[in-house]
Amino acid sequence: MPVVLIVDDSPTEVHVLKTHLEKNGFDTLIAEDGESGLRLAKEKQPDLIIMDVVMPGMSGFQATRQLAKDPATQNIPVVIVTTKDQETDKVWGMRQGAYDYLVKPVNERQLVDKVNEALAAKG
């Protein structure tokens, strides 16, 4: 089963994302902030990362940029899932190295389709 790391500081959002993913055959790991997300990504080498943007400490944009620059994690696709819905936010997220960008609330089908698409593109 593919492993998806969810990096989000909202217990409610984590629960929703985790439920959607596990119902569709994915294993999940949870990190509550950018720093622990980076650490877990290096340690566990998940198949994909779901990244929130607005978190205490390191933002999702900063964490995504570090993941993209690190040879140990640069091949793990990152899908940003956030409430930041401005086009400039989306463009900035993609420039940090994200595979794609979804705006909360995401529905189950949209999330699972995007995760499957990113995993297929990864090869």
VENQUI-V742743 format. One record per residue. N is the residue number from 1. RES is the residue in one letter. PSI is psi in whole degrees, -180 to 180 (999 if undefined). Layout:
BEGIN
n=[N	N]
res=[RES	RES]
psi=[PSI	PSI]
END
This chain:
BEGIN
n=[1	2	3	4	5	6	7	8	9	10	11	12	13	14	15	16	17	18	19	20	21	22	23	24	25	26	27	28	29	30	31	32	33	34	35	36	37	38	39	40	41	42	43	44	45	46	47	48	49	50	51	52	53	54	55	56	57	58	59	60	61	62	63	64	65	66	67	68	69	70	71	72	73	74	75	76	77	78	79	80	81	82	83	84	85	86	87	88	89	90	91	92	93	94	95	96	97	98	99	100	101	102	103	104	105	106	107	108	109	110	111	112	113	114	115	116	117	118	119	120	121	122	123]
res=[M	P	V	V	L	I	V	D	D	S	P	T	E	V	H	V	L	K	T	H	L	E	K	N	G	F	D	T	L	I	A	E	D	G	E	S	G	L	R	L	A	K	E	K	Q	P	D	L	I	I	M	D	V	V	M	P	G	M	S	G	F	Q	A	T	R	Q	L	A	K	D	P	A	T	Q	N	I	P	V	V	I	V	T	T	K	D	Q	E	T	D	K	V	W	G	M	R	Q	G	A	Y	D	Y	L	V	K	P	V	N	E	R	Q	L	V	D	K	V	N	E	A	L	A	A	K	G]
psi=[134	146	129	126	122	121	104	139	-3	114	-36	-48	-42	-45	-46	-49	-45	-45	-48	-46	-48	-34	-26	21	18	146	150	150	152	135	138	-4	172	-43	-49	-28	-44	-44	-47	-38	-42	-44	-48	-16	62	164	-25	156	130	123	122	164	-51	102	157	149	-122	128	164	-32	-46	-44	-42	-42	-44	-40	-42	-30	-21	121	-27	-21	-2	-18	5	117	141	126	116	131	110	167	-13	107	10	147	-36	-36	-45	-47	-45	-44	-43	-37	-21	-12	7	147	-41	176	119	146	131	149	138	143	165	-47	-45	-45	-51	-41	-43	-40	-47	-40	-45	-40	-38	-39	-33	-31	999]
END
